[in-house]
């Protein structure tokens, strides 16, 4: 089970977290580029682990649980290192906080609903939110130093990342409200 390729990919995302955070914290254009590259690789494993699990008939409780945990740990750790090293420009600390709060809220709601044999299926808008969020974090990890390192210093990488994070923040509020309202239908008040 743990040696099935989908689970190995999920675990590799968790293993990558301290490496991505370490490179981002180091804060040179070279280490920022490495942090961004590893983050992109981790995002790719998120796409393939589920696809492989389904195609190889290797779905498991471990994979279902840790896939979501790995995603939240990766996003949370990256947002915290970006915030901690003041690399969230244009007031984009706010959408980062909103994203982290929504992830905790939805995770808690899903756990509660699982005990009641109910679920919150992922919506198309939530997938868009994840796409904007992951792309934003990639740009923010890369930063303007990486664009200069690659000879495209004219590209405002940090600004693009901040704008994308704000879009993700708005989508986070919308999808969070949607999940909350659907989840509360299963709660005895």
Secondary structure, DSSP 8 states (H G I E B T S, - for coil): -TTSHHHHHHHHHHHHHHHHHHHHHH--HHHHHHHHHHHHHHHHHHHHHHHHHHHTT---HHHHHHHHHHHHHHHHHHHHHHHHTT---TTTHHHHHHHHHHHHHHHHHHHHHHHTT------HHHHHHHHHHHHHHHHHHHHHHHHHHTT-TTS-HHHHHHHHHHHHHHHHHHHHHHHHHHHHTTS--
